[in-house]
Amino acid sequence: MIDLERLQKQHVLVVGDMMIDKYISGSVERISPEAPVVVLNQREVSRKLGGTGNVIINITSLGANVRALGRIGDDEEGLLFRDTLKQHGVDDSYIFNEGSTIIKTRVSANNQQFIRIDEEIITPPSLNVLNKICSEIDVILKDITVVIISDYAKGFITNEIAQCIIKNSKLRSIPVFVDPKGKSIDKYRGATGITPNNKEFLDLTELTGVPDENIIKEIALKLCAENDFDYLIFTRSEKGISIINRDEQTKRDFPTVVKEVVDVTGAGDTVISMIALTMSAGFSIETCMKIANIAASIVISKFGAAQTTVKELDMAINPRFVTIDDLMDILEEIDLQRNRGKKIVFTNGCFDIVHAGHVSSFIQAKSFGDILIVGVNSDASISRLKGKSRPIVDLKNRIALLSAFECVDYVIPFDDDTPQTLIEALRPDVLVKGKDWEGKAIAGGDFVISYGGNVKFIDLEQGLSTTSIIDKIRKATE
C-alpha cells in the first residue's frame, strides 16, 4: 500500500506564470452566411485557474499546502484568480498585482476544441517586484518543503527571479523542480530536476527530432552535468516518463498507463506536481514515477485543465479491502469509475492457499476490463462449503495476499454461500468464472446478463487447486 497521506504534509512554493483558462462550449449546426466559418450556439462559459494556477490547484486537490508566487492583473480575471486561491487555502501574499491577467480562451463544440484565443502581454516583472522577492526570500521560503517553478514563457520567470529562488532554496536544502520553456536553460541552473516534454527537450537541446534512447541518455546526462541538475525527468507522452539520474549515470523508463485520452491540457502540470510532492514526501523513484503516470492518466481522461484527488489516486493505485459495512461508500467510488468509461469486472472464490492458478485467473479476468473486483468467501462461508477443517488460511491473511496483486483493484469478503447479493450491489459489466462452470448455473450470472453485462469463462491451470495441494501435503506427511 502506498501511503498517499504523506503528500498532504508537504508545503509547496509554486512560482510561475499565473493565468485564467476560459472555456466557451456549445454546439455547431450551421455555417455562417457572412463567411465560411461555423456558427457556435453558445451553451456554457466557465473559468478556471490556468498555467501555473493549474499546478497550484493540482497540489491543493491532493491536500498539500501551497504558497504562490507570481503576478496577476488588477482586473476582473485577477480578482477571480485571487478569490479562487483563497477558496483553496493558498497563501497569496506574494501574488503581485501588475499588468493585466493572462487569459486563454478555448472554444469547443461537442467536447471538441476548435480554436484558442490568447490575451497576453509578455513582459518581465518590474524591478520593485524583483527586489521584494529577493529581499523577503526568507519569508517566502519559510516552512517550504519543495519548490516548483512552472515556466510558461509569459515573462515572469526571468533569470534573476529563477536564480534567486533556486540558490536560496539550495542553501536551505529545499528541492526545486522546474517545468521549463524555451531555449534558455541557464536560468534553471542548480535546480534539483527539470521536467521537459518532447518539444521542450528539443528546444533545450536544439535538436530537430527526438534521437534514439542511448543518445537521449547521453544528451540528458550532459545537460545535467553542465547545469547542475540532479535529474532530468523527460515526459514523453505515450512513451511514459524517462528519468535520467546524474549521480547514478542512469536512464530509467516508466511506461505510460494511459487507456483513454479526452484532453491533454494541463497534463504537464499534473506530472510536475506529482513528482515534486512524491519526491519531497520521500517515496522511491519507482513509486514517484508510478504515481505521476497514474495521475496523468486520470487528468487526461477529463475535459480541460483538470486535476486528480487523493481519493482518485488511491482508487487507481492501492488495492482496496472493503468490508460489507463499507460497501455503500465503495459503490460511489466504483460508479465514479464507471461514469469515466471504466469497465468493471468481478470474479470470486475461496482463495484458500493462493497458487499460480489464481494468479493466472486474475490476469485473465483483468483483461476483460479496467477495474477488477475480487469477492472472497468469509471463513464461516468456507467452513459451510468445504467442511470444518477449512479454511487453512484465515480471511485476514487471504485478503492480505489478494491485495498484493497489482491487477486486483478491490477485495470484498462476503459471508453468504454465493456472491449473488454482492454482485447485485456491484452490478459489474463482466462476471468471470473458470471454464469448469460452463453449462452450469452461476450465481449472479442471469442478473448480470439482464442489464446487458457479460459472463466470461477463463482457462484454468491444469493440476492446480487448493484441494489438490492439501491432499499432496497430507500424503507427504502420512
SULJO-V153166 format. One record per residue. N is the residue number from 1. RES is the residue in three letters. NEAR is the number of other ideal C-beta (glycine too) atoms within 12 Angstrom. D_CENTER is the distance of its C-alpha to the mean C-alpha in Angstrom with 2 decimals. Layout:
N | RES | NEAR | D_CENTER
N | RES | NEAR | D_CENTER
This chain:
1 | MET | 15 | 16.01
2 | ILE | 26 | 13.49
3 | ASP | 19 | 14.71
4 | LEU | 33 | 11.93
5 | GLU | 19 | 14.95
6 | ARG | 24 | 15.64
7 | LEU | 42 | 13.08
8 | GLN | 25 | 15.31
9 | LYS | 20 | 18.30
10 | GLN | 36 | 17.41
11 | HIS | 31 | 19.47
12 | VAL | 48 | 18.14
13 | LEU | 46 | 20.47
14 | VAL | 53 | 18.92
15 | VAL | 51 | 21.52
16 | GLY | 48 | 21.76
17 | ASP | 44 | 22.73
18 | MET | 50 | 22.31
19 | MET | 45 | 22.67
20 | ILE | 39 | 22.54
21 | ASP | 41 | 20.89
22 | LYS | 31 | 23.38
23 | TYR | 32 | 22.92
24 | ILE | 27 | 26.06
25 | SER | 25 | 25.84
26 | GLY | 21 | 28.63
27 | SER | 19 | 30.51
28 | VAL | 22 | 32.79
29 | GLU | 12 | 36.02
30 | ARG | 14 | 38.57
31 | ILE | 12 | 39.52
32 | SER | 12 | 41.16
33 | PRO | 8 | 44.98
34 | GLU | 9 | 44.91
35 | ALA | 8 | 42.78
36 | PRO | 9 | 40.81
37 | VAL | 14 | 37.55
38 | VAL | 21 | 35.66
39 | VAL | 18 | 36.18
40 | LEU | 25 | 33.12
41 | ASN | 16 | 33.83
42 | GLN | 16 | 31.60
43 | ARG | 17 | 29.97
44 | GLU | 19 | 27.40
45 | VAL | 18 | 26.63
46 | SER | 21 | 23.67
47 | ARG | 28 | 22.54
48 | LYS | 34 | 19.38
49 | LEU | 52 | 18.80
50 | GLY | 45 | 18.08
51 | GLY | 44 | 18.02
52 | THR | 49 | 17.62
53 | GLY | 48 | 17.67
54 | ASN | 44 | 14.21
55 | VAL | 52 | 13.05
56 | ILE | 50 | 15.07
57 | ILE | 39 | 13.66
58 | ASN | 50 | 10.01
59 | ILE | 49 | 11.62
60 | THR | 36 | 14.01
61 | SER | 35 | 11.69
62 | LEU | 40 | 10.58
63 | GLY | 28 | 14.34
64 | ALA | 39 | 15.20
65 | ASN | 28 | 18.40
66 | VAL | 47 | 18.87
67 | ARG | 35 | 22.05
68 | ALA | 44 | 22.12
69 | LEU | 47 | 24.51
70 | GLY | 51 | 25.45
71 | ARG | 43 | 27.79
72 | ILE | 41 | 28.26
73 | GLY | 28 | 31.41
74 | ASP | 17 | 33.82
75 | ASP | 19 | 33.33
76 | GLU | 17 | 31.89
77 | GLU | 32 | 28.39
78 | GLY | 31 | 28.58
79 | LEU | 20 | 29.57
80 | LEU | 27 | 26.65
81 | PHE | 44 | 24.28
82 | ARG | 33 | 25.98
83 | ASP | 19 | 26.18
84 | THR | 31 | 22.44
85 | LEU | 32 | 21.87
86 | LYS | 20 | 24.41
87 | GLN | 15 | 22.89
88 | HIS | 29 | 19.69
89 | GLY | 21 | 21.91
90 | VAL | 36 | 21.51
91 | ASP | 26 | 24.51
92 | ASP | 30 | 25.83
93 | SER | 21 | 29.04
94 | TYR | 37 | 28.37
95 | ILE | 41 | 27.46
96 | PHE | 31 | 30.69
97 | ASN | 24 | 32.47
98 | GLU | 27 | 33.62
99 | GLY | 29 | 34.12
100 | SER | 25 | 32.32
101 | THR | 38 | 28.70
102 | ILE | 39 | 26.86
103 | ILE | 34 | 25.94
104 | LYS | 35 | 24.04
105 | THR | 26 | 25.13
106 | ARG | 31 | 23.51
107 | VAL | 29 | 25.83
108 | SER | 30 | 24.81
109 | ALA | 24 | 26.68
110 | ASN | 17 | 25.40
111 | ASN | 20 | 21.76
112 | GLN | 18 | 22.86
113 | GLN | 25 | 22.97
114 | PHE | 18 | 26.32
115 | ILE | 18 | 27.03
116 | ARG | 20 | 25.66
117 | ILE | 17 | 28.08
118 | ASP | 21 | 27.66
119 | GLU | 22 | 29.86
120 | GLU | 27 | 29.96
121 | ILE | 17 | 32.53
122 | ILE | 21 | 31.35
123 | THR | 18 | 33.31
124 | PRO | 24 | 32.85
125 | PRO | 36 | 32.96
126 | SER | 20 | 36.46
127 | LEU | 15 | 38.28
128 | ASN | 15 | 38.29
129 | VAL | 28 | 34.49
130 | LEU | 27 | 34.35
131 | ASN | 16 | 37.10
132 | LYS | 23 | 35.54
133 | ILE | 35 | 32.22
134 | CYS | 26 | 34.13
135 | SER | 16 | 36.67
136 | GLU | 21 | 34.22
137 | ILE | 29 | 31.63
138 | ASP | 16 | 32.42
139 | VAL | 19 | 31.45
140 | ILE | 32 | 28.33
141 | LEU | 32 | 27.04
142 | LYS | 19 | 28.36
143 | ASP | 19 | 26.02
144 | ILE | 35 | 23.12
145 | THR | 33 | 21.04
146 | VAL | 43 | 19.02
147 | VAL | 48 | 19.54
148 | ILE | 54 | 17.44
149 | ILE | 45 | 19.68
150 | SER | 51 | 18.20
151 | ASP | 42 | 21.05
152 | TYR | 36 | 21.40
153 | ALA | 28 | 25.04
154 | LYS | 35 | 26.48
155 | GLY | 29 | 28.90
156 | PHE | 44 | 27.70
157 | ILE | 42 | 26.49
158 | THR | 33 | 29.94
159 | ASN | 24 | 31.01
160 | GLU | 22 | 32.71
161 | ILE | 37 | 29.81
162 | ALA | 41 | 27.30
163 | GLN | 30 | 29.85
164 | CYS | 34 | 30.85
165 | ILE | 48 | 27.32
166 | ILE | 38 | 26.64
167 | LYS | 25 | 30.11
168 | ASN | 29 | 30.25
169 | SER | 35 | 26.82
170 | LYS | 22 | 27.98
171 | LEU | 15 | 31.18
172 | ARG | 22 | 29.27
173 | SER | 15 | 26.92
174 | ILE | 32 | 23.86
175 | PRO | 35 | 21.21
176 | VAL | 46 | 20.52
177 | PHE | 50 | 17.72
178 | VAL | 49 | 18.59
179 | ASP | 44 | 17.06
180 | PRO | 43 | 20.48
181 | LYS | 34 | 22.54
182 | GLY | 27 | 25.98
183 | LYS | 19 | 28.31
184 | SER | 22 | 29.23
185 | ILE | 33 | 27.50
186 | ASP | 22 | 30.19
187 | LYS | 31 | 28.86
188 | TYR | 43 | 25.75
189 | ARG | 27 | 28.09
190 | GLY | 32 | 27.35
191 | ALA | 44 | 23.63
192 | THR | 37 | 21.69
193 | GLY | 45 | 19.42
194 | ILE | 48 | 18.73
195 | THR | 49 | 15.79
196 | PRO | 44 | 17.66
197 | ASN | 32 | 16.59
198 | ASN | 25 | 19.35
199 | LYS | 23 | 21.59
200 | GLU | 36 | 21.28
201 | PHE | 35 | 22.11
202 | LEU | 22 | 25.14
203 | ASP | 23 | 26.20
204 | LEU | 34 | 26.16
205 | THR | 30 | 28.06
206 | GLU | 15 | 30.24
207 | LEU | 22 | 29.74
208 | THR | 10 | 30.28
209 | GLY | 13 | 27.86
210 | VAL | 24 | 25.21
211 | PRO | 18 | 27.44
212 | ASP | 12 | 27.23
213 | GLU | 18 | 25.13
214 | ASN | 13 | 27.96
215 | ILE | 17 | 28.72
216 | ILE | 30 | 25.12
217 | LYS | 26 | 25.36
218 | GLU | 20 | 28.83
219 | ILE | 29 | 28.04
220 | ALA | 41 | 24.89
221 | LEU | 29 | 26.90
222 | LYS | 20 | 29.69
223 | LEU | 36 | 27.52
224 | CYS | 35 | 26.32
225 | ALA | 19 | 29.95
226 | GLU | 19 | 31.42
227 | ASN | 31 | 29.03
228 | ASP | 25 | 28.45
229 | PHE | 38 | 24.69
230 | ASP | 29 | 23.45
231 | TYR | 39 | 20.48
232 | LEU | 46 | 19.69
233 | ILE | 47 | 16.06
234 | PHE | 45 | 16.39
235 | THR | 41 | 13.47
236 | ARG | 36 | 15.12
237 | SER | 27 | 13.62
238 | GLU | 20 | 14.44
239 | LYS | 20 | 15.53
240 | GLY | 26 | 12.26
241 | ILE | 45 | 12.83
242 | SER | 37 | 16.26
243 | ILE | 41 | 17.15
244 | ILE | 37 | 20.83
245 | ASN | 25 | 22.37
246 | ARG | 27 | 25.72
247 | ASP | 16 | 27.24
248 | GLU | 15 | 26.60
249 | GLN | 15 | 27.30
250 | THR | 18 | 24.56
251 | LYS | 29 | 21.96
252 | ARG | 27 | 19.24
253 | ASP | 23 | 17.07
254 | PHE | 29 | 13.71
255 | PRO | 18 | 13.48
256 | THR | 28 | 10.81
257 | VAL | 25 | 9.53
258 | VAL | 25 | 9.88
259 | LYS | 23 | 12.52
260 | GLU | 20 | 13.13
261 | VAL | 20 | 13.17
262 | VAL | 24 | 14.48
263 | ASP | 22 | 14.04
264 | VAL | 29 | 12.58
265 | THR | 29 | 13.77
266 | GLY | 42 | 11.85
267 | ALA | 41 | 9.17
268 | GLY | 45 | 10.98
269 | ASP | 49 | 10.89
270 | THR | 45 | 7.17
271 | VAL | 49 | 7.67
272 | ILE | 51 | 10.87
273 | SER | 47 | 9.89
274 | MET | 51 | 7.63
275 | ILE | 48 | 10.42
276 | ALA | 52 | 13.08
277 | LEU | 47 | 12.16
278 | THR | 41 | 11.69
279 | MET | 38 | 14.76
280 | SER | 36 | 16.66
281 | ALA | 30 | 16.05
282 | GLY | 19 | 17.65
283 | PHE | 25 | 15.24
284 | SER | 16 | 16.42
285 | ILE | 29 | 15.37
286 | GLU | 18 | 14.27
287 | THR | 28 | 11.99
288 | CYS | 38 | 10.61
289 | MET | 35 | 9.95
290 | LYS | 32 | 8.57
291 | ILE | 42 | 5.90
292 | ALA | 45 | 5.36
293 | ASN | 41 | 5.77
294 | ILE | 37 | 3.76
295 | ALA | 49 | 0.50
296 | ALA | 45 | 4.26
297 | SER | 38 | 5.64
298 | ILE | 41 | 5.15
299 | VAL | 42 | 6.62
300 | ILE | 35 | 9.11
301 | SER | 31 | 10.34
302 | LYS | 30 | 11.63
303 | PHE | 26 | 14.68
304 | GLY | 34 | 15.09
305 | ALA | 37 | 13.21
306 | ALA | 33 | 10.64
307 | GLN | 36 | 8.29
308 | THR | 43 | 6.18
309 | THR | 28 | 8.38
310 | VAL | 30 | 9.32
311 | LYS | 24 | 10.81
312 | GLU | 30 | 8.08
313 | LEU | 38 | 6.11
314 | ASP | 29 | 9.72
315 | MET | 33 | 10.60
316 | ALA | 37 | 8.28
317 | ILE | 31 | 9.14
318 | ASN | 29 | 12.59
319 | PRO | 30 | 15.55
320 | ARG | 31 | 17.35
321 | PHE | 30 | 21.08
322 | VAL | 34 | 22.37
323 | THR | 22 | 25.97
324 | ILE | 23 | 28.05
325 | ASP | 11 | 28.35
326 | ASP | 18 | 24.58
327 | LEU | 25 | 24.48
328 | MET | 15 | 24.75
329 | ASP | 20 | 21.67
330 | ILE | 30 | 19.63
331 | LEU | 24 | 21.06
332 | GLU | 16 | 19.31
333 | GLU | 31 | 15.86
334 | ILE | 34 | 17.06
335 | ASP | 19 | 18.51
336 | LEU | 25 | 15.29
337 | GLN | 34 | 13.83
338 | ARG | 24 | 17.24
339 | ASN | 13 | 17.31
340 | ARG | 28 | 14.20
341 | GLY | 18 | 16.41
342 | LYS | 30 | 15.40
343 | LYS | 29 | 18.55
344 | ILE | 38 | 19.50
345 | VAL | 43 | 21.67
346 | PHE | 48 | 24.06
347 | THR | 50 | 26.41
348 | ASN | 43 | 28.59
349 | GLY | 40 | 31.19
350 | CYS | 39 | 32.87
351 | PHE | 41 | 31.22
352 | ASP | 33 | 34.06
353 | ILE | 29 | 33.95
354 | VAL | 33 | 30.76
355 | HIS | 27 | 31.71
356 | ALA | 18 | 30.70
357 | GLY | 27 | 31.56
358 | HIS | 35 | 28.86
359 | VAL | 24 | 26.29
360 | SER | 24 | 27.50
361 | SER | 39 | 27.40
362 | PHE | 39 | 23.75
363 | ILE | 23 | 22.74
364 | GLN | 27 | 24.98
365 | ALA | 40 | 23.82
366 | LYS | 32 | 20.10
367 | SER | 20 | 21.28
368 | PHE | 30 | 22.47
369 | GLY | 30 | 19.15
370 | ASP | 29 | 15.50
371 | ILE | 36 | 15.81
372 | LEU | 41 | 18.66
373 | ILE | 50 | 20.65
374 | VAL | 44 | 23.51
375 | GLY | 45 | 26.51
376 | VAL | 43 | 28.78
377 | ASN | 37 | 32.41
378 | SER | 31 | 33.49
379 | ASP | 28 | 36.27
380 | ALA | 20 | 38.87
381 | SER | 28 | 37.86
382 | ILE | 31 | 38.17
383 | SER | 21 | 41.54
384 | ARG | 18 | 42.85
385 | LEU | 22 | 41.75
386 | LYS | 23 | 42.49
387 | GLY | 14 | 45.13
388 | LYS | 11 | 45.54
389 | SER | 13 | 44.74
390 | ARG | 26 | 41.14
391 | PRO | 33 | 38.32
392 | ILE | 25 | 38.60
393 | VAL | 25 | 35.14
394 | ASP | 23 | 34.40
395 | LEU | 30 | 31.49
396 | LYS | 18 | 29.64
397 | ASN | 20 | 29.67
398 | ARG | 33 | 28.97
399 | ILE | 31 | 25.79
400 | ALA | 20 | 24.79
401 | LEU | 26 | 25.37
402 | LEU | 40 | 23.57
403 | SER | 29 | 20.44
404 | ALA | 22 | 20.36
405 | PHE | 26 | 19.79
406 | GLU | 20 | 16.35
407 | CYS | 29 | 17.15
408 | VAL | 36 | 18.05
409 | ASP | 39 | 15.65
410 | TYR | 42 | 18.39
411 | VAL | 39 | 21.90
412 | ILE | 41 | 24.44
413 | PRO | 38 | 28.10
414 | PHE | 36 | 30.97
415 | ASP | 24 | 34.61
416 | ASP | 24 | 36.37
417 | ASP | 20 | 37.93
418 | THR | 25 | 35.64
419 | PRO | 37 | 32.10
420 | GLN | 23 | 33.60
421 | THR | 20 | 32.77
422 | LEU | 39 | 29.18
423 | ILE | 37 | 28.72
424 | GLU | 26 | 30.29
425 | ALA | 28 | 27.83
426 | LEU | 42 | 24.69
427 | ARG | 26 | 26.04
428 | PRO | 45 | 24.11
429 | ASP | 31 | 24.17
430 | VAL | 35 | 25.44
431 | LEU | 41 | 27.70
432 | VAL | 43 | 28.22
433 | LYS | 36 | 31.46
434 | GLY | 29 | 33.41
435 | LYS | 19 | 36.12
436 | ASP | 18 | 38.71
437 | TRP | 23 | 37.96
438 | GLU | 16 | 38.90
439 | GLY | 11 | 41.85
440 | LYS | 13 | 41.46
441 | ALA | 14 | 40.49
442 | ILE | 29 | 36.82
443 | ALA | 28 | 35.66
444 | GLY | 34 | 33.42
445 | GLY | 30 | 34.05
446 | ASP | 16 | 36.24
447 | PHE | 26 | 33.97
448 | VAL | 31 | 30.88
449 | ILE | 19 | 33.13
450 | SER | 15 | 34.58
451 | TYR | 16 | 31.52
452 | GLY | 12 | 30.74
453 | GLY | 28 | 28.64
454 | ASN | 23 | 29.50
455 | VAL | 34 | 30.94
456 | LYS | 31 | 30.22
457 | PHE | 24 | 32.25
458 | ILE | 29 | 31.12
459 | ASP | 20 | 33.22
460 | LEU | 25 | 34.20
461 | GLU | 22 | 34.91
462 | GLN | 13 | 38.68
463 | GLY | 13 | 40.45
464 | LEU | 21 | 37.46
465 | SER | 26 | 37.54
466 | THR | 28 | 37.60
467 | THR | 23 | 41.23
468 | SER | 18 | 42.31
469 | ILE | 23 | 40.69
470 | ILE | 23 | 42.50
471 | ASP | 15 | 45.74
472 | LYS | 17 | 45.48
473 | ILE | 14 | 45.03
474 | ARG | 13 | 48.00
475 | LYS | 10 | 50.21
476 | ALA | 9 | 49.37
477 | THR | 8 | 50.48
478 | GLU | 7 | 53.65
